[in-house]
Amino acid sequence: MERYDLIVIGAGITGLASAYHIKRENRDLRVGILDRAPTFAQGNTAKSDAAFRDTFTSELNFKLSSTSIGFYRYIQEELGYNLGMHFNGYMFLLDETALNSESVKHIQQRADTKILTGDEVASLGINVSQNGEVKKIMNLKDISGGLIGKNCGILEPDLVASYYASELQKMGAEFHYSTNLEKIRLEPVDRLDYPGEPFIWQNKMIGGLNTNRGDFVAYDYILATDVWATSLLDPIGIDSHIRPKKRQVFQVSSNEIKRMVTTSYDGKEGLFPFTILPGPMIDMRPDPRSQTFWVSYTDDIGRDFSLEDDPQPEMDFYERNLYPVLREYVPAFIDSKVTSSWAGYYSINTLDGTYYIFKELNLIVATGSSGSGIMKGDAAGRIVAALYSGKEKAVLYGGSTLDVSDLGIKNRKAPMENLII
């Protein structure tokens, strides 16, 4: 039986960032990190679009994202640890109503942005005016301009995770890979060794973890297993407050796409911005290594809440849903082909689309990133660390603070985001 001061379940971005900030503040703690995969960041972290932005309408989301981006930038530019981070911009293509909305004005007030005109968008190889009949049938929108977030772009999630994992190893954290959590044991604080414990009149705690590699025991636990939190918590009656939604990414190539990928939003040699079409809001992520676009869509109504251990991409979904829209907006997709594809899950917080970070007994649950795990992961880790230490406020990178309870359950203060994908 392995005994620790703290066990972190899940070696994705949230679990690693949480363990890192706790261990950094408490060097003497014996910390164990469990994951069912053969190494770190092999779940939904690895299947992400891997983009980041601070262009949010809510102050909370701006804090979570901008401070995480700042820390990643510090790692790459000051510490010299390559994260594959490119500040190529994050562009929302908008119709006239959206471009002149209050949401865009709010974003411009707090984030570093640039507005592209319709002509500037067209110069990037995008059709800004749609065919009338097709436009009506497919619910397409004309494009009046683009909102560019300058402090935004793409990175490599495996490299971000690698930084946290390597630092944790230096600090003495112990990793247990290929370790599948089978059961979280609920036990009485004061054991009577009587069949049927814990009874309703006994104080309870998480007493240990049953895994395929034996039992693990700690004083405290952190559950950062993303969409699998629900199945692990349901047997002990703790609500994860999240639902799974399958998300698919298709890597698409053509000669024209290769040309587009190397064009920046200012028209110079560089990298195309991460781009969101105006409707349906399909996203296009440039990949500089393969000179392709990764495309995906956050389908909601019609996409069930089922959960599989090994989700597979659906080519029919691309061919019938994404491709018809892409070829209308971006001619470079007309003669394109899918060269690779993969699928994962968002752990959707169906209330407000923001992390849940809360404590029950001696267990901290961190889930519900709703597709923002990479771009907000460092801030989430700092909030988990503050909650673990019993602090009311978390200090984020750069010195700004956040009430830990804002992302909790009882005193939650997480406003609905107006600019979401």
Buried (B, 14 or more C-beta within 10 A) or exposed (E): EBEBBBBBBBBBBBBBBBBBBBBEEBEEBBBBBBBBBEBBBBBBBBBBBBBBBBBBBBEBBBBBBBBBBBBBBBBBEEEEBEBBBBBBBBBBBBBEEBBEBEBBEBBBEBBEBBBBEBEBBBEBBBBBEBEEEEBEEBEBBBBBBBBBBBBBBBBBBBBBBBBBBEBBEEBEBBBBBEBEBEEBBBBBEEEEEEEEBBEEEBEBBBBBBEBEEEBBBBBBBBBBBBBBBBEBBEEBEBBBBBBBBBBBBBBBBBEBBBEBBBBBBEEEEBBBBBBBBBBBBBBBBBBBEBBBBBBBBBBEEEBEBEBEEEBEBBEEBBEEBBBBBBBBBBBBBEEBEBEBBBBBBBBBBEBBBBBBBBBBBBBBBBBBBBBBBBBBBBBBBBBBBBBBEEEEEBBBBEEBBBBBBBBBBEEBEBEEBBBBB
